[in-house]
Amino acid sequence: MSDAREKAVPHLSPEEFRRLGHRMVDWIADYWARVESFPVRAAVAPGEVAAKLPAHAPEEGLEGAEGWEAIFRDLEDVVLPGLTHWQSPSFFAYFPSNTSGPAVLGELLSAGLGVQGMLWSTSPAATEMETRVLDWLAGLLGLPAAFQSGSGTGGGVIQGTASEAVLVALVAARERARRALGREAEWVAYTSTQTHSSVLKAAMLAGVANGAQDGVHLRQIDTDGGYALRPDLLEKAVREDLAAGRQPFFVCASLGTTSSGAMDPVRAVGEVWERTGVRASGGWLHVDAAWAGSALLCPEYAALREGLEVADSFAFNPHKWLLTNFDCDAFYTRDRKALIDALSVTPEYLRNAASASGAVIDYRDWQVPLGRRFRALKLWFVLRHYGARGLRTYVREHIRLAERFAAWVEEDARFELAVPRSLSLVCFRLEPRPGEAPGDTDTRNRLLLERLNASGQAFLSHTVLPGVDGAPARYVLRLAIGAVRTEERHVRAVWERLVALAGE
Ligand SMILES: *Cc1c(COP(=O)(O)O)cnc(C)c1O
């Protein structure tokens, strides 16, 4: 070691941080104010953004706050042109990925506090506020009391994503089934063909499925004409597997599939679990409502709750449609012991009196990572700022706009709905012309979507829906309404643009 100490680079002083922080918040506020003016989809070629960045990290840091001028310039010159503007009011692709003022302030505060909430004892407020805020949310959604922390056996936790939620559910399920059976088994998990790919990924990660092609250990059950899982086929598959000596242990039902917003019959799935004896041997029913879960806020969608009383876990993403920036998945289980059995490992350096007492929740035992940031803050701010009524009004307005759009599609002879509208998701396409080959209809739809997206005026995505009863598969456009700033005029504008392109 040299004894000449190197000159330390100064931190931002409190004053400098304050000034830059105000400026960054201004920048974000301005971004939101002008986001409508940008082409929605990024129009850069691969490598174009990277080419604007030096190949190596800077050896010398910036000289104080003044040096930040260069950073603010780069936001305009490097970052903005490479963005797809998910916060644009004309962003209708995939599912929404909301952010909002209250959420960003919560995120900023969480970063500033910089606490790790892995154990109750490492920051009691992080744990207790998360538990309470998730109980609030469960109450607003009308989830069964067994999912609330007050049940003593269940409760909620913030996961990063719906994908992590299903992984956690799957490993908890296997551990519970293992204990119920008292032995290892050849495990089988079930989903529908329309289920999100995160379930397959979870099965692969957990070693249940031996790769993406393993249809023996992750069975994808066919769907009905509305793309909902068919419980009769599920039951047949479960009985086949039991007869062959394999052990069913996990099923994922979706409320709002990613492709078309289909709703699986949760109660009927639970009945299959019951009738086949899988439930009695520890079998787990997970409900993935990543996008559609937000609609449960509104009493008029109470029917979606049907069957949740037999679910072992339920997850939805406030980071999709509930004004809370990524990442924030609300995961609920009625059996927190199963999570802890599957995920708890306690090295000496994490032992502490509060955990040993059993009186507190240590959320590290409910998730994959150890560390966790204080994500409850942003949800707390969102719930307090908007209130339940504000959130319901928000969700309802998007559904109303989707209703309008669906009506325009139905009234226009050139277009058709591919499936009935699901909440704020409309799947539609150009109707086949008389005698037209299915592939040609698909091509016309693909071109329509590409021309619309290339215009920069709006951004939609597509899916392919399998054919029903021997019909060919269909290429379909998806309009998912749910951006924070979307108003009727934006929906009207994208419809008029589609009509104009269809007429060309
Ligand atoms: C978006 C979505 C997911 C994945 O969400 P992440 O939080 O990004 O993992 C899973 N399931 C459904 C039904 C979805 O719509």
The ligand as a Tripos MOL2 file, in Angstrom:
@<TRIPOS>MOLECULE
LIG
   15    15     1     0     0
SMALL
NO_CHARGES

@<TRIPOS>ATOM
      1 C1        -47.6760   -9.3750  -17.6630 C.3       1 LIG1
      2 C2        -48.0810  -10.7230  -17.1990 C.ar      1 LIG1
      3 C3        -47.1900  -11.5420  -16.5010 C.ar      1 LIG1
      4 C4        -45.7500  -11.1900  -16.2950 C.3       1 LIG1
      5 O1        -45.6080  -10.0900  -15.5080 O.3       1 LIG1
      6 P1        -44.1920   -9.7150  -14.8420 P.3       1 LIG1
      7 O2        -44.6030   -8.9640  -13.6400 O.co2     1 LIG1
      8 O3        -43.4850   -8.8990  -15.8540 O.co2     1 LIG1
      9 O4        -43.4790  -10.9680  -14.5360 O.co2     1 LIG1
     10 C5        -47.6590  -12.7430  -16.0240 C.ar      1 LIG1
     11 N1        -48.9240  -13.1300  -16.2260 N.ar      1 LIG1
     12 C6        -49.8070  -12.3810  -16.9060 C.ar      1 LIG1
     13 C7        -51.2030  -12.8650  -17.1050 C.3       1 LIG1
     14 C8        -49.4090  -11.1510  -17.4190 C.ar      1 LIG1
     15 O5        -50.2820  -10.4010  -18.0990 O.3       1 LIG1
@<TRIPOS>BOND
     1     1     2 1
     2     2     3 ar
     3     2    14 ar
     4     3     4 1
     5     3    10 ar
     6     4     5 1
     7     5     6 1
     8     6     7 2
     9     6     8 1
    10     6     9 1
    11    10    11 ar
    12    11    12 ar
    13    12    13 1
    14    12    14 ar
    15    14    15 1
@<TRIPOS>SUBSTRUCTURE
     1 LIG1         1 GROUP 0 **** ****
